[in-house]
Amino acid sequence: MTGVGRNDPCPCGSGKKYKRCCLGKDDVAPATTIGEVDGAVTTALIRWLASAHHEETEQVHSLLPPDLWESEEAGTLAAHLLAWETPSAGGEPLCVRFPERLRRSLDPREQDWLGEQQRSWFSLWDVLEVRRDEGLFLRDLFTGEERFVRERLATHYAVERSIMLARVVRLGDVWTLAATHPRQL
């Protein structure tokens, strides 16, 4: 992370000095897969929410069933609900208030992902077709929009005519599942 001095406030929003917070964490290679990009952006957003919007974060956490945080799959879904769907007092998701200084700390691909996540939504998606090891054709039950989602792992458990609670997000020319409820409906 360039442009941040050791004694400057940490750009993650923790309130600590950079040297006492994220200084050593920036030496890792930049995220390369969509999953890594998503993880980096969601983590930055959750850190900011926990420090800047603690009350809203706790309220959302208390509304979700306790077992939602226990499994890795469900924990990922809960993190996405918190990061991308937590409402502000004005009703819009808090993620749209993510500070510009923190946006600038993200690499360009992560900044693109943040913008795409902000334009996406959780919905109920009908699985129209499963192409093993390639992807899924999905239709949003509320908007009627259809997407071909490149999601190799999902092709091993998704079943045609089932319904998924998920976020479908685009990065470049690829649609992917950014968060999915662990059980199909």
Backbone as a printed PyTorch tensor [residue, N CA C, xyz], in Angstrom:
tensor([[[  0.8600,  -1.1630,   0.0000],
         [  0.0000,   0.0000,   0.0000],
         [  0.9020,   1.2210,   0.0000]],

        [[  0.8960,   1.9650,  -1.0410],
         [  1.7480,   3.1260,  -1.1370],
         [  1.0070,   4.3620,  -0.6730]],

        [[  1.7790,   5.3610,  -0.2160],
         [  1.1910,   6.6190,   0.1970],
         [  0.7140,   6.6620,   1.6310]],

        [[  0.8580,   5.5870,   2.3690],
         [  0.4500,   5.5690,   3.7700],
         [  1.7050,   5.4860,   4.6160]],

        [[  1.9010,   6.4740,   5.4730],
         [  3.0590,   6.4700,   6.3580],
         [  2.8430,   5.5690,   7.5590]],

        [[  3.9200,   5.1010,   8.1520],
         [  3.8390,   4.1970,   9.2990],
         [  2.9880,   4.7620,  10.4310]],

        [[  3.0670,   6.0680,  10.6570],
         [  2.3490,   6.6930,  11.7680],
         [  0.9970,   7.2780,  11.3680]],

        [[  0.6150,   7.1010,  10.0990],
         [ -0.6990,   7.5690,   9.6420],
         [ -1.7830,   6.6370,  10.1720]],

        [[ -3.0190,   7.1440,  10.2380],
         [ -4.1290,   6.2460,  10.6040],
         [ -4.2340,   5.1180,   9.5760]],

        [[ -4.5330,   3.9350,  10.0420],
         [ -4.6230,   2.7850,   9.1460],
         [ -5.8080,   2.9690,   8.2030]],

        [[ -5.6170,   2.7280,   6.9120],
         [ -6.7170,   2.9070,   5.9570],
         [ -7.8540,   1.9000,   6.1260]],

        [[ -7.6650,   0.8530,   6.9290],
         [ -8.7580,  -0.1120,   7.1260],
         [ -9.8630,   0.4780,   7.9970]],

        [[ -9.5900,   1.6200,   8.6420],
         [-10.6120,   2.2630,   9.4540],
         [-10.6280,   1.8370,  10.9110]],

        [[ -9.6160,   1.0970,  11.3330],
         [ -9.5980,   0.5850,  12.7060],
         [ -9.3790,   1.6770,  13.7560]],

        [[ -8.8120,   2.8180,  13.3340],
         [ -8.4870,   3.8810,  14.2790],
         [ -7.0700,   3.7640,  14.8230]],

        [[ -6.3840,   2.6700,  14.5300],
         [ -5.0000,   2.4700,  14.9740],
         [ -4.0440,   3.0780,  13.9560]],

        [[ -2.8020,   3.2420,  14.3890],
         [ -1.7690,   3.6550,  13.4470],
         [ -1.4970,   2.4990,  12.4860]],

        [[ -1.1330,   2.8610,  11.2690],
         [ -0.8700,   1.8710,  10.2270],
         [  0.1610,   0.8410,  10.6830]],

        [[  1.2320,   1.2940,  11.3730],
         [  2.2910,   0.3720,  11.7940],
         [  1.8020,  -0.6350,  12.8270]],

        [[  0.7460,  -0.3090,  13.5660],
         [  0.2260,  -1.2010,  14.5990],
         [ -0.9670,  -2.0360,  14.1120]],

        [[ -1.2970,  -1.8840,  12.8280],
         [ -2.4910,  -2.5680,  12.3360],
         [ -2.1850,  -3.4020,  11.0870]],

        [[ -2.1970,  -2.7920,   9.9280],
         [ -2.1290,  -3.5380,   8.6680],
         [ -0.7950,  -3.4420,   7.9320]],

        [[  0.2240,  -2.8330,   8.5460],
         [  1.4930,  -2.6390,   7.8410],
         [  2.0380,  -3.9250,   7.2390]],

        [[  2.1570,  -4.9930,   7.9850],
         [  2.7210,  -6.2390,   7.4770],
         [  1.7800,  -7.0140,   6.5700]],

        [[  0.5130,  -6.7140,   6.6330],
         [ -0.4730,  -7.4540,   5.8570],
         [ -0.4290,  -7.1050,   4.3800]],

        [[  0.1470,  -5.9720,   4.0410],
         [  0.1490,  -5.5230,   2.6600],
         [  1.2430,  -6.1610,   1.8240]],

        [[  2.0990,  -6.9690,   2.4420],
         [  3.1950,  -7.5750,   1.7110],
         [  2.7950,  -8.8280,   0.9590]],

        [[  1.5400,  -9.2460,   1.0830],
         [  1.0920, -10.4310,   0.3750],
         [  0.8090, -10.0730,  -1.0780]],

        [[  0.8520, -11.0920,  -1.9360],
         [  0.5860, -10.8730,  -3.3530],
         [ -0.8460, -10.3800,  -3.5390]],

        [[ -1.0810,  -9.5710,  -4.5690],
         [ -2.4440,  -9.1100,  -4.8030],
         [ -3.3700, -10.2840,  -5.1300]],

        [[ -4.6290, -10.1050,  -4.8340],
         [ -5.6110, -11.1520,  -5.0950],
         [ -5.6620, -11.4540,  -6.5890]],

        [[ -5.7570, -12.7300,  -6.9230],
         [ -5.7680, -13.1010,  -8.3310],
         [ -7.0810, -13.7330,  -8.7670]],

        [[ -7.7100, -14.5240,  -7.9330],
         [ -8.9710, -15.1350,  -8.3190],
         [-10.1240, -14.2480,  -7.8660]],

        [[-11.2740, -14.4730,  -8.4680],
         [-12.4540, -13.7050,  -8.0610],
         [-12.7400, -13.9320,  -6.5840]],

        [[-12.5690, -15.1690,  -6.1100],
         [-12.7830, -15.4630,  -4.6990],
         [-11.8520, -14.6770,  -3.7990]],

        [[-10.5880, -14.5490,  -4.2080],
         [ -9.6240, -13.7740,  -3.4150],
         [ -9.9590, -12.2910,  -3.4570]],

        [[-10.3660, -11.7980,  -4.6270],
         [-10.7630, -10.3940,  -4.7510],
         [-11.9720, -10.1330,  -3.8590]],

        [[-12.9640, -11.0240,  -3.9400],
         [-14.1610, -10.8850,  -3.1100],
         [-13.8070, -10.9040,  -1.6320]],

        [[-12.9510, -11.8470,  -1.2290],
         [-12.5530, -11.9380,   0.1730],
         [-11.8620, -10.6840,   0.6660]],

        [[-10.9640, -10.1310,  -0.1500],
         [-10.2330,  -8.9170,   0.2420],
         [-11.1800,  -7.7310,   0.4040]],

        [[-12.0870,  -7.5620,  -0.5410],
         [-13.0110,  -6.4210,  -0.4930],
         [-14.0140,  -6.5910,   0.6500]],

        [[-14.5730,  -7.7800,   0.7910],
         [-15.5490,  -8.0190,   1.8580],
         [-14.9090,  -7.8320,   3.2300]],

        [[-13.6740,  -8.3150,   3.3950],
         [-12.9700,  -8.1400,   4.6710],
         [-12.7500,  -6.6620,   4.9720]],

        [[-12.3110,  -5.8930,   3.9820],
         [-12.0980,  -4.4490,   4.1910],
         [-13.4110,  -3.7670,   4.5700]],

        [[-14.4750,  -4.1430,   3.8990],
         [-15.7730,  -3.5320,   4.1730],
         [-16.2760,  -3.8940,   5.5720]],

        [[-16.1180,  -5.1580,   5.9570],
         [-16.5730,  -5.5840,   7.2890],
         [-15.7530,  -4.9120,   8.3870]],

        [[-14.4480,  -4.7740,   8.1870],
         [-13.6170,  -4.0580,   9.1740],
         [-14.1180,  -2.6360,   9.3510]],

        [[-14.3890,  -1.9800,   8.2440],
         [-14.8740,  -0.6040,   8.3030],
         [-16.2350,  -0.5500,   8.9960]],

        [[-17.1430,  -1.4750,   8.6310],
         [-18.4590,  -1.4890,   9.2660],
         [-18.3470,  -1.7130,  10.7700]],

        [[-17.4840,  -2.6350,  11.1720],
         [-17.3370,  -2.9600,  12.5970],
         [-16.8350,  -1.7650,  13.3910]],

        [[-15.9860,  -0.9330,  12.7720],
         [-15.4600,   0.2140,  13.5110],
         [-16.3350,   1.4590,  13.3480]],

        [[-16.8200,   1.7260,  12.1550],
         [-17.5590,   2.9620,  11.8960],
         [-19.0640,   2.8200,  12.1340]],

        [[-19.5770,   1.6020,  12.0300],
         [-21.0160,   1.3710,  12.1700],
         [-21.2640,   0.1670,  13.0670]],

        [[-20.6530,   0.2210,  14.2320],
         [-20.7050,  -0.9100,  15.1640],
         [-22.1410,  -1.2750,  15.5490]],

        [[-22.9650,  -0.2940,  15.8390],
         [-24.3310,  -0.5650,  16.2900],
         [-25.1410,  -1.2870,  15.2160]],

        [[-25.0620,  -0.8100,  13.9580],
         [-25.7860,  -1.4600,  12.8610],
         [-25.2790,  -2.8850,  12.6480]],

        [[-23.9600,  -3.0620,  12.7440],
         [-23.3560,  -4.3810,  12.5580],
         [-23.8630,  -5.3480,  13.6200]],

        [[-23.8750,  -4.9180,  14.8590],
         [-24.3680,  -5.7710,  15.9410],
         [-25.8400,  -6.0980,  15.7740]],

        [[-26.6170,  -5.1270,  15.3120],
         [-28.0440,  -5.3590,  15.1120],
         [-28.2710,  -6.4310,  14.0500]],

        [[-27.5550,  -6.3460,  12.9190],
         [-27.6940,  -7.3570,  11.8710],
         [-27.2300,  -8.7070,  12.3890]],

        [[-26.1160,  -8.7190,  13.0900],
         [-25.5820,  -9.9710,  13.6440],
         [-26.6100, -10.6400,  14.5560]],

        [[-27.2970,  -9.8500,  15.3710],
         [-28.2690, -10.4170,  16.3140],
         [-29.5300, -10.9240,  15.6100]],

        [[-29.8380, -10.3930,  14.4410],
         [-31.0320, -10.8250,  13.7140],
         [-30.8450, -12.1510,  12.9890]],

        [[-29.5950, -12.5010,  12.6690],
         [-29.3260, -13.7270,  11.9380],
         [-29.2550, -14.9060,  12.8900]],

        [[-29.7310, -16.0680,  12.4710],
         [-29.6720, -17.2440,  13.3510],
         [-28.2340, -17.5580,  13.7480]],

        [[-28.0070, -17.9410,  15.0180],
         [-26.6430, -18.2110,  15.4860],
         [-25.9050, -19.2540,  14.6520]],

        [[-26.6140, -20.2840,  14.1590],
         [-25.9340, -21.3210,  13.3860],
         [-25.4820, -20.8170,  12.0170]],

        [[-25.9640, -19.6560,  11.5930],
         [-25.5430, -19.1010,  10.3040],
         [-24.0650, -18.7280,  10.3300]],

        [[-23.5160, -18.4390,  11.5090],
         [-22.1240, -18.0250,  11.6210],
         [-21.1940, -19.2200,  11.8350]],

        [[-21.7540, -20.4220,  12.0730],
         [-20.9330, -21.5620,  12.4780],
         [-20.2250, -22.2730,  11.3330]],

        [[-20.9020, -22.5370,  10.2220],
         [-20.2440, -23.2370,   9.1200],
         [-19.5550, -22.2240,   8.2140]],

        [[-18.5340, -22.6720,   7.5010],
         [-17.7930, -21.7690,   6.6250],
         [-18.6890, -21.2130,   5.5230]],

        [[-19.4990, -22.0860,   4.8900],
         [-20.3830, -21.6350,   3.8160],
         [-21.3960, -20.6210,   4.3240]],

        [[-22.0430, -20.9490,   5.4260],
         [-23.0500, -20.0440,   5.9700],
         [-22.4030, -18.7790,   6.5150]],

        [[-21.2040, -18.9080,   7.0870],
         [-20.4890, -17.7280,   7.5740],
         [-20.1630, -16.7630,   6.4470]],

        [[-19.8270, -17.3030,   5.2800],
         [-19.5660, -16.4630,   4.1070],
         [-20.8290, -15.7250,   3.7030]],

        [[-21.9640, -16.4360,   3.7060],
         [-23.2330, -15.7950,   3.3830],
         [-23.5410, -14.6920,   4.3900]],

        [[-23.3600, -14.9740,   5.6700],
         [-23.6220, -13.9730,   6.7060],
         [-22.7200, -12.7540,   6.5260]],

        [[-21.4470, -12.9900,   6.1940],
         [-20.5200, -11.8710,   5.9600],
         [-20.9940, -11.0200,   4.7890]],

        [[-21.4870, -11.6600,   3.7440],
         [-21.9930, -10.9030,   2.5960],
         [-23.2560, -10.1300,   2.9410]],

        [[-24.1360, -10.7380,   3.7120],
         [-25.3250, -10.0080,   4.1450],
         [-24.9270,  -8.7610,   4.9230]],

        [[-23.9720,  -8.9260,   5.8110],
         [-23.4980,  -7.8120,   6.6160],
         [-22.8150,  -6.7610,   5.7430]],

        [[-21.9220,  -7.1950,   4.8560],
         [-21.1290,  -6.2650,   4.0550],
         [-21.9470,  -5.5190,   3.0100]],

        [[-22.8580,  -6.2170,   2.3530],
         [-23.5060,  -5.6190,   1.1950],
         [-24.9660,  -5.2490,   1.4000]],

        [[-25.5870,  -5.7100,   2.4590],
         [-27.0240,  -5.4830,   2.6170],
         [-27.3990,  -4.7070,   3.8760]],

        [[-26.4540,  -4.4110,   4.7680],
         [-26.7750,  -3.6960,   6.0010],
         [-27.3120,  -2.3050,   5.6510]],

        [[-28.5430,  -1.9940,   6.0600],
         [-29.1120,  -0.6950,   5.6970],
         [-28.6310,   0.4420,   6.6010]],

        [[-28.5110,   1.6040,   5.9950],
         [-28.1920,   2.8050,   6.7650],
         [-29.5030,   3.4170,   7.2510]],

        [[-29.3950,   4.4940,   8.0000],
         [-30.5930,   5.1890,   8.4800],
         [-31.4370,   5.6800,   7.3080]],

        [[-30.7770,   5.9950,   6.1880],
         [-31.4940,   6.4630,   4.9960],
         [-32.0710,   5.3460,   4.1490]],

        [[-31.7510,   4.0910,   4.5050],
         [-32.3080,   2.9520,   3.7870],
         [-31.3830,   2.3130,   2.7690]],

        [[-30.3860,   3.0580,   2.2580],
         [-29.4720,   2.4600,   1.2840],
         [-28.4470,   1.6010,   2.0160]],

        [[-27.8620,   0.6170,   1.3340],
         [-26.8560,  -0.2130,   1.9990],
         [-25.6610,   0.6290,   2.4610]],

        [[-25.1350,   0.2990,   3.6310],
         [-23.9850,   1.0400,   4.1570],
         [-22.7750,   0.9670,   3.2350]],

        [[-22.6660,  -0.0980,   2.4370],
         [-21.4930,  -0.2440,   1.5680],
         [-21.3380,   0.9320,   0.6140]],

        [[-22.4130,   1.6350,   0.2850],
         [-22.2820,   2.7810,  -0.6110],
         [-21.5940,   3.9570,   0.0910]],

        [[-21.4810,   3.8910,   1.4220],
         [-20.7980,   4.9400,   2.1910],
         [-19.3340,   4.5920,   2.4870]],

        [[-18.8440,   3.4950,   1.9110],
         [-17.4530,   3.0830,   2.1090],
         [-16.5550,   4.2610,   1.7350]],

        [[-15.7230,   4.7430,   2.6740],
         [-14.9600,   5.9790,   2.4490],
         [-14.0060,   5.9110,   1.2520]],

        [[-13.8920,   7.0170,   0.5630],
         [-13.0260,   7.1110,  -0.6200],
         [-11.5820,   6.7600,  -0.2850]],

        [[-11.1050,   7.1610,   0.8890],
         [ -9.7200,   6.8490,   1.2600],
         [ -9.5020,   5.3350,   1.3540]],

        [[-10.5240,   4.6020,   1.7550],
         [-10.4080,   3.1470,   1.8170],
         [-10.5400,   2.5300,   0.4280]],

        [[-11.3650,   3.1230,  -0.4190],
         [-11.4560,   2.6580,  -1.8140],
         [-10.0930,   2.7480,  -2.4910]],

        [[ -9.4090,   3.8490,  -2.2520],
         [ -8.1020,   4.0490,  -2.8910],
         [ -7.0660,   3.0470,  -2.4020]],

        [[ -7.2750,   2.4550,  -1.2250],
         [ -6.3230,   1.4680,  -0.7130],
         [ -6.4940,   0.1080,  -1.3980]],

        [[ -7.5910,  -0.0710,  -2.1350],
         [ -7.8300,  -1.3150,  -2.8620],
         [ -7.1190,  -1.2610,  -4.2140]],

        [[ -6.6970,  -2.4290,  -4.7140],
         [ -6.0940,  -2.4280,  -6.0550],
         [ -7.2180,  -2.2470,  -7.0830]],

        [[ -6.8840,  -1.9440,  -8.3400],
         [ -7.9220,  -1.6400,  -9.3390],
         [ -8.9670,  -2.7480,  -9.5220]],

        [[ -8.5500,  -3.9960,  -9.4990],
         [ -9.5160,  -5.0850,  -9.6540],
         [-10.4650,  -5.1330,  -8.4520]],

        [[ -9.9350,  -4.8920,  -7.2510],
         [-10.7720,  -4.8640,  -6.0510],
         [-11.7370,  -3.6780,  -6.0950]],

        [[-11.2880,  -2.5360,  -6.6080],
         [-12.1750,  -1.3830,  -6.7500],
         [-13.3090,  -1.6920,  -7.7310]],

        [[-12.9800,  -2.3790,  -8.8320],
         [-14.0150,  -2.7890,  -9.7850],
         [-15.0260,  -3.7160,  -9.1170]],

        [[-14.5150,  -4.6710,  -8.3180],
         [-15.3940,  -5.6280,  -7.6340],
         [-16.3090,  -4.9010,  -6.6510]],

        [[-15.7740,  -3.9470,  -5.9140],
         [-16.5830,  -3.1620,  -4.9790],
         [-17.7370,  -2.4980,  -5.7240]],

        [[-17.4370,  -1.8710,  -6.8490],
         [-18.4870,  -1.2190,  -7.6350],
         [-19.5200,  -2.2040,  -8.1550]],

        [[-19.0600,  -3.3500,  -8.6410],
         [-19.9900,  -4.3630,  -9.1500],
         [-20.8470,  -4.9360,  -8.0270]],

        [[-20.2630,  -5.1530,  -6.8630],
         [-21.0380,  -5.6450,  -5.7180],
         [-22.1170,  -4.6290,  -5.3350]],

        [[-21.7790,  -3.3500,  -5.3930],
         [-22.7490,  -2.3170,  -5.0270],
         [-23.9060,  -2.2620,  -6.0240]],

        [[-23.6710,  -2.6950,  -7.2560],
         [-24.7370,  -2.7140,  -8.2670],
         [-25.5200,  -4.0310,  -8.2790]],

        [[-25.0830,  -5.0100,  -7.5110],
         [-25.7180,  -6.3300,  -7.4880],
         [-26.6990,  -6.4310,  -6.3270]],

        [[-27.4110,  -7.5430,  -6.2580],
         [-28.4010,  -7.7240,  -5.2160],
         [-28.5700,  -9.2060,  -4.9070]],

        [[-29.0050,  -9.4770,  -3.6790],
         [-29.4150, -10.8330,  -3.3290],
         [-30.7620, -11.0690,  -3.9710]],

        [[-30.9540, -12.2560,  -4.4810],
         [-32.2440, -12.5880,  -5.0460],
         [-32.4420, -14.0960,  -5.0200]],

        [[-33.6130, -14.5010,  -5.4230],
         [-33.8980, -15.9210,  -5.5960],
         [-33.6970, -16.2270,  -7.0770]],

        [[-32.8070, -17.1660,  -7.3650],
         [-32.4360, -17.5030,  -8.7340],
         [-32.8770, -18.9250,  -9.0430]],

        [[-33.6290, -19.0790, -10.1170],
         [-34.0740, -20.3810, -10.6010],
         [-32.9320, -20.9890, -11.4200]],

        [[-32.5540, -22.2240, -11.1170],
         [-31.5090, -22.9120, -11.8790],
         [-32.1700, -23.5070, -13.1150]],

        [[-31.9030, -22.9110, -14.2770],
         [-32.5090, -23.3590, -15.5190],
         [-31.7500, -24.5200, -16.1440]],

        [[-30.4210, -24.4660, -16.0550],
         [-29.5940, -25.5090, -16.6670],
         [-28.2700, -25.5950, -15.9190]],

        [[-27.7750, -26.8220, -15.7740],
         [-26.4740, -27.0600, -15.1450],
         [-25.5570, -27.6490, -16.2040]],

        [[-24.4390, -26.9900, -16.4590],
         [-23.4170, -27.5160, -17.3610],
         [-22.2290, -27.9260, -16.5090]],

        [[-22.1240, -29.2110, -16.2770],
         [-21.1140, -29.7730, -15.3750],
         [-19.7210, -29.2090, -15.6760]],

        [[-19.0370, -28.7370, -14.6220],
         [-17.6890, -28.1730, -14.6720],
         [-17.5660, -26.9050, -15.5200]],

        [[-18.6970, -26.3100, -15.8850],
         [-18.6530, -25.0810, -16.6670],
         [-19.4150, -23.9460, -15.9960]],

        [[-20.7100, -24.1570, -15.7320],
         [-21.4900, -23.1000, -15.1120],
         [-22.9690, -23.4040, -15.0830]],

        [[-23.7430, -22.3910, -14.7010],
         [-25.1860, -22.5150, -14.5060],
         [-25.9120, -21.4140, -15.2700]],

        [[-27.0380, -21.7590, -15.8680],
         [-27.9440, -20.7430, -16.3860],
         [-28.9570, -20.4710, -15.2810]],

        [[-29.0650, -19.2070, -14.8690],
         [-29.9510, -18.8100, -13.7790],
         [-30.9220, -17.7330, -14.2480]],

        [[-32.1130, -17.6870, -13.6310],
         [-33.0760, -16.6180, -13.8800],
         [-33.5070, -16.0470, -12.5390]],

        [[-33.4240, -14.7200, -12.4280],
         [-33.8790, -14.0270, -11.2260],
         [-35.4030, -14.1120, -11.1920]],

        [[-35.9450, -14.6790, -10.1290],
         [-37.3890, -14.8570, -10.0360],
         [-38.1470, -13.5390,  -9.9290]],

        [[-37.4840, -12.4840,  -9.4820],
         [-38.1720, -11.2080,  -9.3080],
         [-38.0630, -10.3000, -10.5270]],

        [[-36.8930, -10.2860, -11.1740],
         [-36.6970,  -9.3810, -12.3150],
         [-36.8180, -10.0900, -13.6590]],

        [[-36.6810, -11.4220, -13.6690],
         [-36.7090, -12.1720, -14.9200],
         [-35.3760, -12.1690, -15.6570]],

        [[-34.3800, -11.4530, -15.1340],
         [-33.0740, -11.4040, -15.7920],
         [-32.4310, -12.7830, -15.7560]],

        [[-31.7270, -13.1200, -16.8380],
         [-31.0430, -14.4020, -16.9160],
         [-29.5420, -14.1730, -17.0060]],

        [[-28.7930, -15.0880, -16.4170],
         [-27.3310, -15.0090, -16.4010],
         [-26.7500, -16.4000, -16.6090]],

        [[-25.6370, -16.4700, -17.3340],
         [-24.8410, -17.6900, -17.3300],
         [-23.7110, -17.4330, -16.3540]],

        [[-23.7060, -18.1800, -15.2650],
         [-22.7580, -17.9720, -14.1760],
         [-21.6490, -19.0060, -14.2840]],

        [[-20.4240, -18.5380, -14.4130],
         [-19.2680, -19.4420, -14.4610],
         [-18.9230, -19.8100, -13.0270]],

        [[-19.3150, -20.9860, -12.6370],
         [-19.1400, -21.4090, -11.2540],
         [-18.9820, -22.9180, -11.2480]],

        [[-17.7560, -23.3720, -11.4370],
         [-17.4740, -24.7980, -11.5820],
         [-17.9430, -25.6120, -10.3730]],

        [[-17.6160, -25.1770,  -9.1810],
         [-17.9850, -25.9250,  -7.9800],
         [-19.4970, -26.0780,  -7.8550]],

        [[-20.2320, -25.0210,  -8.1490],
         [-21.6940, -25.0620,  -8.0230],
         [-22.3180, -26.0850,  -8.9610]],

        [[-21.6460, -26.4090, -10.0600],
         [-22.2190, -27.3790, -10.9980],
         [-22.2480, -28.7830, -10.4170]],

        [[-21.5310, -29.0090,  -9.3260],
         [-21.4980, -30.3310,  -8.7060],
         [-22.6000, -30.5260,  -7.6730]],

        [[-23.2600, -29.4500,  -7.2610],
         [-24.3430, -29.6160,  -6.2830],
         [-25.6560, -28.9740,  -6.7280]],

        [[-25.6170, -28.0640,  -7.6870],
         [-26.8500, -27.4160,  -8.1360],
         [-27.7030, -28.4000,  -8.9350]],

        [[-29.0020, -28.2680,  -8.7760],
         [-29.9460, -29.1410,  -9.4560],
         [-30.9000, -28.2610, -10.2580]],

        [[-31.1420, -28.6310, -11.4990],
         [-32.0890, -27.8780, -12.3180],
         [-33.4420, -27.7970, -11.6400]],

        [[-34.0980, -26.6460, -11.8230],
         [-35.4050, -26.3270, -11.2590],
         [-35.3710, -26.1000,  -9.7520]],

        [[-34.1830, -26.0230,  -9.1720],
         [-34.1000, -25.6380,  -7.7600],
         [-33.9380, -24.1170,  -7.7060]],

        [[-34.0900, -23.5750,  -6.5320],
         [-33.9900, -22.1370,  -6.3320],
         [-32.8120, -21.8640,  -5.4030]],

        [[-32.0190, -20.8440,  -5.7450],
         [-30.8650, -20.4630,  -4.9280],
         [-31.0590, -19.0340,  -4.4390]],

        [[-30.7580, -18.8020,  -3.1650],
         [-30.6590, -17.4440,  -2.6420],
         [-29.2070, -17.0630,  -2.8480]],

        [[-28.9570, -16.0720,  -3.7030],
         [-27.5700, -15.7590,  -4.0580],
         [-27.4300, -14.3350,  -4.5620]],

        [[-26.1770, -13.8950,  -4.5840],
         [-25.7870, -12.6650,  -5.2650],
         [-25.0630, -13.1060,  -6.5230]],

        [[-25.4700, -12.5800,  -7.6590],
         [-24.7980, -12.8500,  -8.9220],
         [-24.1070, -11.5520,  -9.3180]],

        [[-22.7810, -11.6190,  -9.4180],
         [-21.9800, -10.4100,  -9.6220],
         [-21.1000, -10.5840, -10.8550]],

        [[-20.9180,  -9.5010, -11.5870],
         [-20.0980,  -9.5180, -12.7990],
         [-18.7440,  -8.8860, -12.5090]],

        [[-17.6880,  -9.5160, -13.0050],
         [-16.3560,  -8.9180, -12.9850],
         [-15.7960,  -9.1080, -14.3870]],

        [[-15.6320,  -8.0010, -15.0970],
         [-15.2460,  -8.0970, -16.5040],
         [-16.4200,  -8.6570, -17.2780]],

        [[-16.1780,  -9.7430, -18.0070],
         [-17.2590, -10.3560, -18.7730],
         [-17.7350, -11.6670, -18.1550]],

        [[-17.3880, -11.8990, -16.8840],
         [-17.7390, -13.1440, -16.2090],
         [-18.7270, -12.8660, -15.0790]],

        [[-19.8350, -13.6270, -15.0800],
         [-20.7840, -13.5890, -13.9590],
         [-20.4170, -14.7140, -13.0110]],

        [[-20.4970, -14.4350, -11.7140],
         [-20.1750, -15.4520, -10.7150],
         [-21.1170, -15.3320,  -9.5320]],

        [[-21.1810, -16.3920,  -8.7340],
         [-21.9410, -16.3600,  -7.4910],
         [-21.0390, -15.7800,  -6.4150]],

        [[-21.4170, -14.6470,  -5.8570],
         [-20.5910, -14.0210,  -4.8320],
         [-20.9580, -14.5020,  -3.4400]],

        [[-22.1800, -14.8770,  -3.2560],
         [-22.6310, -15.4280,  -1.9690],
         [-23.8600, -16.2650,  -2.2520]],

        [[-23.9010, -17.4200,  -1.6580],
         [-25.0070, -18.3410,  -1.9000],
         [-25.4170, -18.9750,  -0.5790]],

        [[-26.7100, -19.0570,  -0.3550],
         [-27.1840, -19.7840,   0.8160],
         [-26.7780, -21.2370,   0.6410]],

        [[-26.2880, -21.8890,   1.7040],
         [-25.7610, -23.2470,   1.5610],
         [-26.7940, -24.3170,   1.2060]],

        [[-28.0810, -24.0020,   1.3250],
         [-29.1040, -24.9780,   0.9700],
         [-29.9490, -24.4380,  -0.1760]],

        [[-30.2140, -25.3050,  -1.1520],
         [-31.0960, -24.9180,  -2.2450],
         [-32.5430, -25.0530,  -1.7930]],

        [[-33.3990, -24.2380,  -2.3550],
         [-34.8210, -24.2770,  -1.9990],
         [-35.5850, -25.1420,  -2.9810]]])
